[in-house]
Amino acid sequence: MPGVIRVAAIVLTLSAAILPSVRAAEPAPTLVIRVLDHAHTRSGVLIEAQHHVIRVYGVAGINVVWREGEDDAPDARAQVTVLILSDAMTQDKTTKDRISSAVLGTAAPPPGHRAWVFLHRIEDAASRQEQSAGLILGHVIVHEVAHMLAHLEHSVAGVMAPTLQLRPDILQAFTTEQSRQLRAAILADSGAAPLEARDRSRSFRPGNK
């Protein structure tokens, strides 16, 4: 695992070096992430998750507007919905969709822009790996949103790795190509360009520390 973490750190360094020139050539698109918290997540955990999501997408050249709860006002910008599920809702969802007990979150196949994250499982994973629950919650949200927004594939390392590879001192970021695909997907959602869609859902699993 240390080798994987080093690779992720290199990816982050390269992305940070390349992205400023990208941002200079084009304005950063804006993504609205609407969070529906059915698990009554502790405020500190939710705030840390919010900061992590905004930071990771910011490195990718994307502005994130984080909104909590239902909002009747329509928003013309690209937006996705993330549901944080309670224990009972997690049980219903995972049983209905036959989702493994090891999975921390899942995303709807296109054209649905919705993801579900399983708070109690995330808290358990945080405890086992001696990590912050807010950090892991934010990481899972970043991962699942990328799946449903740009249909990104899993990668060997980085934020799109299929298993948890976190360290609090190293930011798991998107590669330059993944960042480009995400920005293009947001523009497409705003009516700027078409995207090819793939009819598959994505799940995120915890890994070993």
Helices and strands as residue ranges (DSSP letters): H 2-25, E 30-37, H 43-59, E 63-68, E 78-85, H 87-96, E 105-107, E 114-118, H 119-129, H 133-150, H 176-189, E 202-204
